[in-house]
Amino acid sequence: MSSPRVTALNEASFVSDVYREPDLNRNEPLWMNDHGDGESSLMLRGIREFLNTPAGKVSGLVLVLAGIAIAAFSTWSTYGASTPSAPSKFTYICSETGKTFQVSSKEGMKFPVDSPFSGKATGYPATPCFWNKDGTIRSSPNWVLLNETKGAMGPTFCPECGRLVEQNPREPAPGERPPPTKAEYERQRMQ
Ligand SMILES: [Zn+2]
């Protein structure tokens, strides 16, 4: 006795049942349902109502502009400010006198650079050594001319502390093991 009409009706009522229930819950905006106490909902509603007043609209605009200004300033202070006032300077060492000097890098510069101490092109990029003879960390680095930098062979040992200096060393953390002295380095190589 199943008539197609009844089935269609049942389906229709089923469908409407499914959709009616959430409709009841949607009488209020979602953010009203999320809080038991309703306090934060009231605050949100207050903010919304305030933003709909002319004064609120102005405040909203001011907030947005302030946000843009802050973002622009932080970008400027990160990238812009340091560029004109402090061009990146690098420490160079004169291969004749062992004295160091600062040169700001520029495009097309030739190596070695002119040394103010020798008056000749004897300035090479210097490499920092962070160590003392006793294996403690120096308060400020000693600048070293690596054999590698001047095109010579063999490892470089710091003239100050006698320890191995390699290219691009990073600043050591307290308690870190110092690089080997020349004697230690050679002993390691023998093993
Ligand atoms: Zn050293």
Residues whose N, C-alpha, C, O or C-beta is under 5 A from the ligand:
A	BS01	ZN	C129 W131 N142 C158 E160 C161 G162
